[in-house]
């Protein structure tokens, strides 16, 4: 009988140690999740702060697109995608769901009067009027 008791005590202590180790692992994982959440919050606040400092945050789409073409397209021209990326990088806040389409439509409209356009190597490029 004492031999069975020893085996049971050994098993019990083994399982108790596994429980303690699992609780330590769980605590460590919870700390990592908290750190990730803290980093996410900090990242979001940095994104908001950097975007709010952008040059296009207070402009409408037409004004921002025209300015971007004048800034980026003076040498070799600029594509619609490049204009969209630039506007977002500089703090423009899109209002619609499909921002790239809105930029493309605005560029086509501006090409009728305020900017020029040409097809180069299969790509439509936009430049300021000279």
C-alpha positions in Angstrom: 0.0 0.0 0.0 2.7 2.6 0.7 4.1 2.0 -2.8 0.8 3.0 -4.4 0.7 6.1 -2.1 4.1 7.1 -3.2 3.2 6.7 -6.9 0.0 8.7 -6.4 1.9 11.5 -4.6 4.5 11.5 -7.3 1.8 11.8 -10.0 0.0 14.5 -8.0 3.2 16.6 -7.6 4.0 16.1 -11.3 0.6 17.4 -12.3 0.7 20.3 -9.9 4.1 21.3 -11.4 2.6 21.2 -14.9 -0.3 23.4 -13.7 2.1 25.9 -12.2 4.2 25.9 -15.4 1.1 26.4 -17.6 0.0 29.2 -15.4 3.4 30.9 -15.8 3.2 30.4 -19.5 -0.3 31.8 -19.5 0.8 34.9 -17.6 3.7 35.4 -20.0 1.3 35.2 -23.0 -1.1 37.6 -21.4 1.7 40.1 -20.9 2.7 39.7 -24.6 -0.9 40.4 -25.7 -1.0 43.5 -23.5 2.2 44.7 -25.1 0.9 44.1 -28.6 -2.3 46.0 -27.8 -0.2 48.9 -26.4 1.9 49.0 -29.5 -1.2 49.0 -31.7 -2.7 51.9 -29.8 0.6 53.8 -30.1 0.8 53.0 -33.8 -2.7 54.3 -34.4 -2.0 57.5 -32.6 1.2 58.0 -34.6 -0.7 57.4 -37.8 -3.3 60.0 -36.8 -0.7 62.5 -35.8 1.4 62.1 -39.0 -1.7 62.3 -41.2 -3.1 65.3 -39.5 0.2 67.2 -40.2 0.0 66.5 -43.9 -0.2 69.1 -46.6 -3.5 67.9 -48.0 -5.6 67.3 -44.9 -7.7 70.5 -45.4 -8.0 70.4 -49.2 -10.7 69.0 -51.4 -9.9 66.2 -53.9 -9.6 68.4 -57.0 -7.3 70.9 -55.3 -5.1 68.1 -53.9 -4.9 66.2 -57.2 -4.0 69.4 -59.1 -1.3 70.3 -56.6 0.1 66.7 -56.6 0.3 66.8 -60.4 2.1 70.1 -60.4 4.5 68.9 -57.7 5.2 65.3 -59.0 4.5 65.5 -62.7 6.6 68.4 -63.9 9.5 66.3 -65.2 8.2 63.0 -66.6 4.6 63.0 -65.7 2.8 61.1 -62.9 0.4 58.2 -62.9 -3.0 58.1 -61.2 -1.7 55.5 -58.7 1.3 57.7 -57.8 -1.0 60.7 -57.2 -3.3 58.6 -55.0 -0.3 57.3 -52.9 1.1 60.8 -52.6 -2.1 62.3 -51.4 -2.6 59.6 -48.7 1.0 59.9 -47.6 0.6 63.6 -47.2 -2.5 63.4 -45.1 -5.5 63.5 -47.5 -8.5 61.8 -45.9 -10.6 59.9 -48.6 -14.3 60.2 -48.2 -15.5 57.4 -50.6 -14.9 53.7 -50.8 -12.8 53.6 -54.0 -10.2 56.4 -53.6 -8.1 55.3 -56.6 -11.1 55.6 -59.0 -12.0 59.0 -57.6 -8.4 60.2 -58.2 -8.5 58.8 -61.8 -11.8 60.5 -62.5 -10.5 63.8 -61.2 -7.4 63.5 -63.3 -9.4 62.9 -66.4 -11.6 65.9 -65.7 -8.6 68.1 -65.0 -6.9 66.9 -68.2 -9.7 68.7 -70.1 -8.6 72.1 -68.9 -5.9 72.5 -66.3 -3.3 69.7 -66.9 -2.1 67.7 -69.9 -1.9 63.9 -70.4 -0.1 61.5 -72.6 0.2 57.8 -73.1 3.8 56.6 -72.5 4.8 53.0 -72.6 1.2 52.0 -72.2 0.7 54.1 -69.1 -1.4 57.3 -68.8 0.8 60.1 -67.4 -0.4 63.5 -66.2 1.7 66.7 -66.3 1.0 70.4 -65.5 0.3 72.6 -68.4 3.3 74.7 -69.5 
